Amino acid sequence: MNTLQLGKYQGFGNDFLVAFHVAGSDTELANLARTLCDRRRGIGADGLLIGESAADASAQMVLYNADGSRAEMSGNGIRCFAHALLGRRGDTPPAELLIATDAGQLTHVGPIEPDGVQAGRIYVVANPQKLARLYGVTALTRS
């Protein structure tokens, strides 16, 4: 029998199941998402987030909606994923996590208490290079 370790996270009203290193084809993972996310017969969630290793990022996030369709990204989902990833790593949270998604690489920034960002507040920057070029910023802080 296979064992699947899941966490359930909530971000601004959306709830997600998060699992890391789940073997299976895209079709099998879509079916798994439909089964687990069913609110009557499963655990119930808006989506299933699968975390994998990534050579050029902190992790790869793949999102399956509750209906089994694959989505490029979810702002609330990536917040939940980043929280789960930091908990899994068990080390001091870095200022940034680079998370690869189907929408490209996204930077999760926060919580960064020493720089003024409230603990627990998370920012997601879709294109940090463009942000830096347009606004001359290298880090996000809250004033």
Phi and psi restraints in degrees (value plus and minus 20) as a CYANA .aco file:
   2 ASN   PHI    -106.4   -66.4
   2 ASN   PSI     125.2   165.2
   3 THR   PHI    -133.7   -93.7
   3 THR   PSI     115.5   155.5
   4 LEU   PHI    -139.6   -99.6
   4 LEU   PSI     101.7   141.7
   5 GLN   PHI    -115.7   -75.7
   5 GLN   PSI     100.1   140.1
   6 LEU   PHI    -140.8  -100.8
   6 LEU   PSI     131.3   171.3
   7 GLY   PHI    -142.4  -102.4
   7 GLY   PSI     130.3   170.3
   8 LYS   PHI    -137.2   -97.2
   8 LYS   PSI     107.3   147.3
   9 TYR   PHI    -148.5  -108.5
   9 TYR   PSI     133.5   173.5
  10 GLN   PHI    -145.8  -105.8
  10 GLN   PSI     115.1   155.1
  11 GLY   PHI    -156.4  -116.4
  11 GLY   PSI      88.7   128.7
  12 PHE   PHI      30.7    70.7
  12 PHE   PSI      24.6    64.6
  13 GLY   PHI      73.1   113.1
  13 GLY   PSI     -33.7     6.3
  14 ASN   PHI    -117.4   -77.4
  14 ASN   PSI     118.2   158.2
  15 ASP   PHI    -137.5   -97.5
  15 ASP   PSI     122.7   162.7
  16 PHE   PHI    -154.7  -114.7
  16 PHE   PSI     125.6   165.6
  17 LEU   PHI    -115.0   -75.0
  17 LEU   PSI     116.6   156.6
  18 VAL   PHI    -144.3  -104.3
  18 VAL   PSI     110.5   150.5
  19 ALA   PHI    -158.8  -118.8
  19 ALA   PSI     131.8   171.8
  20 PHE   PHI    -137.7   -97.7
  20 PHE   PSI     122.4   162.4
  21 HIS   PHI      33.3    73.3
  21 HIS   PSI      40.2    80.2
  22 VAL   PHI    -118.1   -78.1
  22 VAL   PSI     100.5   140.5
  23 ALA   PHI     -97.7   -57.7
  23 ALA   PSI     123.0   163.0
  24 GLY   PHI     131.4   171.4
  24 GLY   PSI     136.8   176.8
  25 SER   PHI     -95.6   -55.6
  25 SER   PSI     150.1   190.1
  26 ASP   PHI     -78.9   -38.9
  26 ASP   PSI     -61.0   -21.0
  27 THR   PHI     -84.7   -44.7
  27 THR   PSI     -63.3   -23.3
  28 GLU   PHI     -84.9   -44.9
  28 GLU   PSI     -59.8   -19.8
  29 LEU   PHI     -90.0   -50.0
  29 LEU   PSI     -55.2   -15.2
  30 ALA   PHI     -83.5   -43.5
  30 ALA   PSI     -62.9   -22.9
  31 ASN   PHI     -84.2   -44.2
  31 ASN   PSI     -60.1   -20.1
  32 LEU   PHI     -81.2   -41.2
  32 LEU   PSI     -63.3   -23.3
  33 ALA   PHI     -80.6   -40.6
  33 ALA   PSI     -66.5   -26.5
  34 ARG   PHI     -78.9   -38.9
  34 ARG   PSI     -62.6   -22.6
  35 THR   PHI     -87.7   -47.7
  35 THR   PSI     -71.0   -31.0
  36 LEU   PHI     -90.5   -50.5
  36 LEU   PSI     -55.6   -15.6
  37 CYS   PHI    -102.8   -62.8
  37 CYS   PSI     -29.4    10.6
  38 ASP   PHI     -80.6   -40.6
  38 ASP   PSI     102.4   142.4
  39 ARG   PHI     -97.7   -57.7
  39 ARG   PSI     -32.4     7.6
  40 ARG   PHI    -121.4   -81.4
  40 ARG   PSI     -58.9   -18.9
  41 ARG   PHI    -133.2   -93.2
  41 ARG   PSI     -26.9    13.1
  42 GLY   PHI    -139.4   -99.4
  42 GLY   PSI    -176.3  -136.3
  43 ILE   PHI     -95.2   -55.2
  43 ILE   PSI     -60.1   -20.1
  44 GLY   PHI      73.9   113.9
  44 GLY   PSI     101.0   141.0
  45 ALA   PHI    -191.3  -151.3
  45 ALA   PSI     144.0   184.0
  46 ASP   PHI     -98.5   -58.5
  46 ASP   PSI     -40.9    -0.9
  47 GLY   PHI    -192.6  -152.6
  47 GLY   PSI     148.0   188.0
  48 LEU   PHI    -135.9   -95.9
  48 LEU   PSI     103.1   143.1
  49 LEU   PHI    -124.5   -84.5
  49 LEU   PSI     103.1   143.1
  50 ILE   PHI    -127.4   -87.4
  50 ILE   PSI     106.3   146.3
  51 GLY   PHI    -123.2   -83.2
  51 GLY   PSI     115.0   155.0
  52 GLU   PHI    -153.9  -113.9
  52 GLU   PSI     143.4   183.4
  53 SER   PHI     -89.9   -49.9
  53 SER   PSI     131.6   171.6
  54 ALA   PHI    -160.6  -120.6
  54 ALA   PSI     115.1   155.1
  55 ALA   PHI     -88.5   -48.5
  55 ALA   PSI     -55.5   -15.5
  56 ASP   PHI    -132.8   -92.8
  56 ASP   PSI       0.4    40.4
  57 ALA   PHI    -173.4  -133.4
  57 ALA   PSI     149.5   189.5
  58 SER   PHI     -84.4   -44.4
  58 SER   PSI     -54.3   -14.3
  59 ALA   PHI    -188.6  -148.6
  59 ALA   PSI     144.8   184.8
  60 GLN   PHI    -126.5   -86.5
  60 GLN   PSI     110.9   150.9
  61 MET   PHI    -133.4   -93.4
  61 MET   PSI     106.4   146.4
  62 VAL   PHI    -136.4   -96.4
  62 VAL   PSI     109.7   149.7
  63 LEU   PHI    -131.8   -91.8
  63 LEU   PSI     104.6   144.6
  64 TYR   PHI    -131.8   -91.8
  64 TYR   PSI     105.2   145.2
  65 ASN   PHI     -89.0   -49.0
  65 ASN   PSI     148.8   188.8
  66 ALA   PHI     -80.7   -40.7
  66 ALA   PSI     -46.0    -6.0
  67 ASP   PHI    -106.4   -66.4
  67 ASP   PSI     -17.3    22.7
  68 GLY   PHI      72.3   112.3
  68 GLY   PSI     -28.6    11.4
  69 SER   PHI     -92.9   -52.9
  69 SER   PSI     131.5   171.5
  70 ARG   PHI    -114.8   -74.8
  70 ARG   PSI     113.2   153.2
  71 ALA   PHI    -132.5   -92.5
  71 ALA   PSI     131.3   171.3
  72 GLU   PHI     -87.6   -47.6
  72 GLU   PSI     -62.2   -22.2
  73 MET   PHI    -191.2  -151.2
  73 MET   PSI     137.8   177.8
  74 SER   PHI    -160.2  -120.2
  74 SER   PSI     108.7   148.7
  75 GLY   PHI     -80.7   -40.7
  75 GLY   PSI     -65.7   -25.7
  76 ASN   PHI     -89.6   -49.6
  76 ASN   PSI     -56.0   -16.0
  77 GLY   PHI     -84.1   -44.1
  77 GLY   PSI     -62.0   -22.0
  78 ILE   PHI     -89.1   -49.1
  78 ILE   PSI     -50.3   -10.3
  79 ARG   PHI     -83.0   -43.0
  79 ARG   PSI     -66.6   -26.6
  80 CYS   PHI     -82.8   -42.8
  80 CYS   PSI     -62.5   -22.5
  81 PHE   PHI     -82.6   -42.6
  81 PHE   PSI     -64.0   -24.0
  82 ALA   PHI     -81.8   -41.8
  82 ALA   PSI     -61.0   -21.0
  83 HIS   PHI     -82.5   -42.5
  83 HIS   PSI     -65.0   -25.0
  84 ALA   PHI     -84.2   -44.2
  84 ALA   PSI     -61.0   -21.0
  85 LEU   PHI     -83.6   -43.6
  85 LEU   PSI     -64.3   -24.3
  86 LEU   PHI     -84.2   -44.2
  86 LEU   PSI     -59.8   -19.8
  87 GLY   PHI     -84.4   -44.4
  87 GLY   PSI     -57.1   -17.1
  88 ARG   PHI     -89.0   -49.0
  88 ARG   PSI     -59.3   -19.3
  89 ARG   PHI     -89.3   -49.3
  89 ARG   PSI     -56.0   -16.0
  90 GLY   PHI      50.0    90.0
  90 GLY   PSI      -8.2    31.8
  91 ASP   PHI    -126.5   -86.5
  91 ASP   PSI    -196.3  -156.3
  92 THR   PHI     -86.2   -46.2
  92 THR   PSI     108.4   148.4
  93 PRO   PHI     -79.6   -39.6
  93 PRO   PSI     110.6   150.6
  94 PRO   PHI     -94.5   -54.5
  94 PRO   PSI     147.1   187.1
  95 ALA   PHI     -86.6   -46.6
  95 ALA   PSI     -49.9    -9.9
  96 GLU   PHI    -159.4  -119.4
  96 GLU   PSI     131.2   171.2
  97 LEU   PHI    -145.2  -105.2
  97 LEU   PSI     110.1   150.1
  98 LEU   PHI    -116.2   -76.2
  98 LEU   PSI      97.1   137.1
  99 ILE   PHI    -135.9   -95.9
  99 ILE   PSI     102.0   142.0
 100 ALA   PHI    -102.6   -62.6
 100 ALA   PSI     113.5   153.5
 101 THR   PHI    -154.0  -114.0
 101 THR   PSI     155.3   195.3
 102 ASP   PHI     -87.4   -47.4
 102 ASP   PSI     -35.2     4.8
 103 ALA   PHI    -112.6   -72.6
 103 ALA   PSI     -17.5    22.5
 104 GLY   PHI      92.6   132.6
 104 GLY   PSI    -192.7  -152.7
 105 GLN   PHI    -103.6   -63.6
 105 GLN   PSI     110.3   150.3
 106 LEU   PHI    -140.6  -100.6
 106 LEU   PSI     124.4   164.4
 107 THR   PHI    -122.3   -82.3
 107 THR   PSI     103.7   143.7
 108 HIS   PHI    -114.3   -74.3
 108 HIS   PSI     103.7   143.7
 109 VAL   PHI    -137.4   -97.4
 109 VAL   PSI     106.1   146.1
 110 GLY   PHI      94.0   134.0
 110 GLY   PSI     151.5   191.5
 111 PRO   PHI     -91.8   -51.8
 111 PRO   PSI     118.0   158.0
 112 ILE   PHI    -146.8  -106.8
 112 ILE   PSI      56.7    96.7
 113 GLU   PHI     -78.1   -38.1
 113 GLU   PSI     -65.6   -25.6
 114 PRO   PHI     -81.0   -41.0
 114 PRO   PSI     -47.2    -7.2
 115 ASP   PHI    -112.2   -72.2
 115 ASP   PSI     -16.1    23.9
 116 GLY   PHI      82.3   122.3
 116 GLY   PSI     -24.2    15.8
 117 VAL   PHI    -103.8   -63.8
 117 VAL   PSI     110.5   150.5
 118 GLN   PHI     -77.8   -37.8
 118 GLN   PSI     121.0   161.0
 119 ALA   PHI     -79.0   -39.0
 119 ALA   PSI     116.0   156.0
 120 GLY   PHI      69.0   109.0
 120 GLY   PSI     -35.8     4.2
 121 ARG   PHI    -105.8   -65.8
 121 ARG   PSI     113.5   153.5
 122 ILE   PHI    -145.7  -105.7
 122 ILE   PSI     117.3   157.3
 123 TYR   PHI    -137.3   -97.3
 123 TYR   PSI     122.6   162.6
 124 VAL   PHI    -140.4  -100.4
 124 VAL   PSI     105.6   145.6
 125 VAL   PHI    -130.9   -90.9
 125 VAL   PSI      96.9   136.9
 126 ALA   PHI     -90.9   -50.9
 126 ALA   PSI     -54.7   -14.7
 127 ASN   PHI    -162.1  -122.1
 127 ASN   PSI      63.2   103.2
 128 PRO   PHI     -81.3   -41.3
 128 PRO   PSI     -51.2   -11.2
 129 GLN   PHI     -86.4   -46.4
 129 GLN   PSI     -61.7   -21.7
 130 LYS   PHI     -86.8   -46.8
 130 LYS   PSI     -61.3   -21.3
 131 LEU   PHI     -79.4   -39.4
 131 LEU   PSI     -65.6   -25.6
 132 ALA   PHI     -82.8   -42.8
 132 ALA   PSI     -62.0   -22.0
 133 ARG   PHI     -86.8   -46.8
 133 ARG   PSI     -63.5   -23.5
 134 LEU   PHI     -93.9   -53.9
 134 LEU   PSI     -59.1   -19.1
 135 TYR   PHI    -135.3   -95.3
 135 TYR   PSI     -22.2    17.8
 136 GLY   PHI      47.4    87.4
 136 GLY   PSI       8.4    48.4
 137 VAL   PHI    -127.0   -87.0
 137 VAL   PSI     128.4   168.4
 138 THR   PHI    -136.8   -96.8
 138 THR   PSI     -33.9     6.1
 139 ALA   PHI    -166.1  -126.1
 139 ALA   PSI     132.1   172.1
 140 LEU   PHI    -116.6   -76.6
 140 LEU   PSI     109.9   149.9
 141 THR   PHI    -152.9  -112.9
 141 THR   PSI     141.3   181.3
 142 ARG   PHI    -127.8   -87.8
 142 ARG   PSI     108.9   148.9
